[in-house]
């Protein structure tokens, strides 16, 4: 961020978890609530959902509430990515209101130039500090990695790798990464997660590294850098298993919605090869032939075999796919997902079948002679 003012009493705050408000909150951040106990330094005590976004029924009763009189307790405003869109006017108006009481802001959302200008303006007017993740949790692993200058060639990764890619944005990749990691941890494995998202180190996982988005690096340099980064984490974290997420989709959806042309997938799959590959699909109406075609596409485009499909509880709004506006996503109930996909049998998983997915994952990895994680 352009403004990087450290909290003067950060050492005092770090003695306890920082009481935090998440905004603008919708189901994009559902995983933040489900796994907020993983956060060492942040305590989410409230969320703020903009008017018109509807009731967030997935918020379970407990310590986390919608913003209200509890605003006086809050020390940090965490601005996050959301599925729903927010207008510049609403963003500015809400910032002005929230920063009357909250004097520190952490941004994990990609802001437009106009939004960033408003943020700086409001921060200056209301004497608010804009901080970065490193101000809360210390130096990020990727910073240590880049400073160490480790090698310029692809290295072998000896740790088993579970990789999660998908048909596009908002198909529950991030949620699945955390669900699998959580289940593996419950069984007793040490797991290192490099997510498909940026700026989520505060959740106790590794974000997708920012150097992968740097324009100063060409594609071959990014491929080598990501490979060396995973090698670096294998030596630093010493995990039993990696869970790696791939941002975005694997190819353009339409000419007007190119989904970054699957560039991130190209870079990651050329950098490291998975030992177990999961592909996330939208909850659309498809036939078995479609699944076979996806498997063929992954094999011949990326030299990767799919071991399992995971079904998201989102579908894309078909009308938005041929516009220049952001794609719209429609959330569906879990029972609708299960009802639609039960007919496909083995190899298809959804949230209620996470335990079975992880069981299959472990059996598959232990079927390889060179891998034994049990």
ZIURFEN-V879911 format. One record per backbone hydrogen bond with DSSP energy under -1.0 kcal/mol. NH is the residue of the N-H (numbers start at 1). CO is the residue of the C=O. Records with the same first field share a line. If there is no record, write none. Layout:
NH->CO, CO
//
This chain:
5->130
10->7
13->9
14->10
16->13
18->41
20->43
21->76
22->46
23->78
25->48
29->26
30->27
34->30
35->31
36->33
38->35
39->36
43->18
45->20
46->20
47->65
48->22
53->50
57->55
59->56
65->45
67->47
71->68
72->69
73->70
75->19
76->19
77->104
78->21
79->106
80->23
91->87
92->88
93->89
94->90
95->91
96->92
97->93
98->94
99->95
100->97
101->98
102->98
105->129
106->77
108->79
116->112
117->113
118->114
119->115
120->116
121->117
122->118
123->119
124->120
125->121
126->122
128->123
129->103
131->105
135->132
136->133
137->133
138->134
143->140
144->140
145->141
146->142
147->143
148->144
151->149
162->242
163->276
164->244
165->278
167->280
176->172
177->173
178->174
179->175
180->176
181->177
182->178
183->179
184->180
185->181
186->182
187->183
188->184
189->184
192->241
194->243
195->206
203->200
204->201
206->193
208->197
212->209
213->210
222->218
223->219
224->220
225->221
226->222
227->223
228->224
229->225
230->226
231->227
232->228
233->229
234->230
235->231
236->232
237->233
240->190
241->190
242->160
243->192
244->162
245->194
246->164
253->257
254->257
261->258
262->259
263->260
266->262
267->263
268->264
269->265
270->266
272->268
275->161
276->161
278->163
279->308
280->165
281->310
283->314
284->282
290->287
291->287
292->288
293->289
294->290
295->291
296->292
297->293
298->294
299->295
300->296
301->297
302->298
304->298
307->277
308->277
309->347
310->279
311->349
312->281
315->330
317->328
320->317
323->320
330->315
332->313
337->333
338->334
339->335
340->336
341->337
342->338
344->341
345->342
349->309
353->350
354->351
357->353
358->354
359->355
360->356
361->357
362->358
363->359
364->360
365->361
366->362
368->365
371->368
//
